[in-house]
Each structure stands twice: as structure tokens, then as C-alpha cells.
Amino acid sequence: MLSNTCKYALRATIFISLHVKDDEKVGLKKISDKLNIPSPFLGKILQILAKNKILSSSKGPNGGFGIAKPSAKISIMDIYKIIDGTDYFSSCLIGVQSCTDDPINSPCPLHKKYSTIRDQVYNLFVNTSINDLVNDIERAEGIINI
């Protein structure tokens, strides 16, 4: 459901939220090393997030990436939309051309069963902020390793 790119974007945003306070920045290499994500690929992802005002970025010896707005105002859905788009929530799971959003009259064999799950995932993504995830990780006291 989530592309690897989206997983990396979420993990990196969480990492930055956990390790950077106020206007500080963390370098690409440190993020890449700690999360075991190839640096060139991660750099492209982080630039996309910076372009979309999720992250801030600066160049130079003290440059790197930071959070552009409070992490409580960044939902999983914000990142998901930027990286993966919204097709998962608006298109047929198996690609039936006549599928509709009407769960009762849709000719799609999976629509009635899947629409409830899709709605739950949508609500989870919309209602869960990066700050929520950071708080859960901090409460886990090292058990969760992003």
C-alpha cells in the first residue's frame, strides 16, 4: 500500500522530528546512515518534502533538513499525498473499469468489502500526525527503532 519512497519519507520525517529542535538542521548523510537509506535517493525524497513545505532545507556547512511546521500539523496523509498521490483512495483496488464509489450498487466484486477498510486507512492517515508517532516512539523508550 505504501511505496518504499513513502515509507522512507515517513521514517525520515519522524527521524528529523525526533532529533531536531527549533531551527536546527540535520545533515542528509546522518539521516541516511541512521535510517540505512541510500543517500542520493533520500536526498531526492527530502527535497520533494522541502518543496512541499513539510521540511525546511539549507545548504552549507551547517545546512541540512529540519521540520518546516509543527509536527502536530503534519499528518501521515500529507506525506502520503505528496509521495504516492491519492489513487489508492479513489480508484478500484483491482482495476475494474465500472467500479464506483457506491458500495451498494458497484459491480466491483471487492468494493463492498474493501470500501470500509479503505475508509479506515484514510481516517488513520488523516488523523495521525507525525507528532503522534514521535510521542509513541518516545514513550516506547528505545523499543521502537525507526
FIRO-396785 format. One line per field, with one value per residue (C-alpha): x negated, y, z; residue number from 1; residue in one letter. Coordinates in steps of 0.001 Angstrom, whole numbers, padded with zeros to 6 digits. Layout:
<sites>
xx = [X; ...];
yy = [Y; ...];
zz = [Z; ...];
i = [NUM; ...];
aa = [A; ...];
</sites>
This chain:
<sites>
xx = [000000; -002807; -005596; -009156; -009588; -006667; -007965; -011357; -009688; -007709; -010699; -012917; -010286; -009862; -013645; -014047; -011167; -012781; -016293; -015954; -014632; -013602; -015517; -018287; -019094; -020360; -022529; -021488; -024395; -023440; -019797; -020848; -023294; -020913; -017963; -020052; -018578; -020776; -021828; -021095; -017600; -016863; -018123; -015572; -012772; -013707; -013888; -010355; -009181; -011000; -009465; -006036; -006746; -006877; -010617; -012941; -016366; -019514; -022859; -026312; -028449; -025633; -022955; -020625; -016959; -014524; -010781; -009072; -005983; -004940; -004933; -001456; -000231; -001797; 000363; -000620; 001819; -000099; -003215; -001313; 000386; -002921; -004780; -002189; 000773; 004373; 005147; 005247; 008223; 010048; 009503; 010653; 008438; 008345; 008867; 012452; 013431; 017073; 016267; 017997; 017904; 021424; 020754; 024263; 024600; 020994; 020416; 016929; 016658; 014436; 015893; 018366; 015740; 012872; 014531; 014794; 011110; 010096; 012115; 010453; 006980; 007894; 009077; 005953; 003703; 005674; 005957; 002428; -000229; -003985; -003895; -001618; -004155; -007084; -005294; -004621; -008275; -009471; -007101; -008478; -011874; -014042; -011911; -010842; -013780; -012943];
yy = [000000; 002434; 002657; 002343; 006012; 006924; 004696; 006421; 009847; 008994; 007492; 010457; 012979; 011105; 010929; 014655; 015408; 013246; 014644; 018281; 021019; 024557; 025852; 023237; 021093; 017555; 016568; 014202; 011841; 011429; 010715; 008321; 006461; 006191; 005010; 002894; 004594; 005348; 008988; 010052; 008547; 010010; 013423; 013475; 012476; 015132; 017814; 016902; 017246; 020572; 021836; 020964; 022788; 019682; 020076; 023030; 022766; 024830; 024404; 024931; 023626; 023927; 023005; 020091; 019406; 020468; 020476; 023369; 023469; 021898; 018115; 018071; 019763; 017187; 014115; 010819; 011762; 014973; 012960; 010153; 012581; 014238; 010992; 008434; 010573; 009702; 006938; 004317; 006079; 006909; 004023; 000440; -001962; -004464; -002027; -002839; -000119; 000011; 000303; 003198; 004765; 003499; 000476; -000893; -000674; -001081; -004042; -004464; -007805; -006302; -002831; -003574; -005401; -003062; 000342; 000030; -000881; 001923; 004416; 003210; 003582; 007027; 008141; 006705; 008629; 011881; 011727; 010594; 013282; 012927; 014278; 011393; 008923; 010746; 010673; 006942; 006308; 008388; 006542; 003222; 004171; 002653; -000363; 001198; 001724; 003671];
zz = [000000; 000834; -001682; -000389; -001243; 001013; 003814; 003561; 003570; 006699; 008501; 007625; 008745; 012025; 012482; 011879; 014266; 016939; 016609; 015574; 017829; 016854; 013830; 013929; 010920; 010495; 007563; 004798; 005490; 009154; 008277; 005536; 007792; 010751; 008635; 006240; 003171; 000141; 000356; -003258; -003140; 000286; -000855; -003656; -001285; 001261; -001431; -002523; 001078; 001398; -001842; -000396; 002905; 005103; 005676; 005546; 003984; 003838; 002150; 003533; 006378; 008921; 006426; 006338; 006922; 009587; 010100; 008312; 010530; 013820; 013521; 015097; 011902; 009562; 009042; 007507; 004732; 003982; 003210; 001511; -000910; -001805; -002436; -003569; -004614; -003813; -006308; -003565; -002024; -005238; -007639; -007748; -005828; -008709; -011593; -012560; -015033; -013961; -010241; -008494; -005047; -004430; -002177; -002677; -006462; -007563; -009896; -008448; -006616; -003891; -003496; -000697; 001343; 000598; 000946; 004734; 005045; 002692; 004757; 007966; 006454; 005129; 008578; 010202; 007787; 008142; 011921; 012796; 012923; 012833; 016388; 017429; 016045; 017669; 021027; 020686; 019851; 022807; 025161; 023907; 025373; 022681; 021836; 018531; 016210; 013082];
i = [1; 2; 3; 4; 5; 6; 7; 8; 9; 10; 11; 12; 13; 14; 15; 16; 17; 18; 19; 20; 21; 22; 23; 24; 25; 26; 27; 28; 29; 30; 31; 32; 33; 34; 35; 36; 37; 38; 39; 40; 41; 42; 43; 44; 45; 46; 47; 48; 49; 50; 51; 52; 53; 54; 55; 56; 57; 58; 59; 60; 61; 62; 63; 64; 65; 66; 67; 68; 69; 70; 71; 72; 73; 74; 75; 76; 77; 78; 79; 80; 81; 82; 83; 84; 85; 86; 87; 88; 89; 90; 91; 92; 93; 94; 95; 96; 97; 98; 99; 100; 101; 102; 103; 104; 105; 106; 107; 108; 109; 110; 111; 112; 113; 114; 115; 116; 117; 118; 119; 120; 121; 122; 123; 124; 125; 126; 127; 128; 129; 130; 131; 132; 133; 134; 135; 136; 137; 138; 139; 140; 141; 142; 143; 144; 145; 146];
aa = [M; L; S; N; T; C; K; Y; A; L; R; A; T; I; F; I; S; L; H; V; K; D; D; E; K; V; G; L; K; K; I; S; D; K; L; N; I; P; S; P; F; L; G; K; I; L; Q; I; L; A; K; N; K; I; L; S; S; S; K; G; P; N; G; G; F; G; I; A; K; P; S; A; K; I; S; I; M; D; I; Y; K; I; I; D; G; T; D; Y; F; S; S; C; L; I; G; V; Q; S; C; T; D; D; P; I; N; S; P; C; P; L; H; K; K; Y; S; T; I; R; D; Q; V; Y; N; L; F; V; N; T; S; I; N; D; L; V; N; D; I; E; R; A; E; G; I; I; N; I];
</sites>
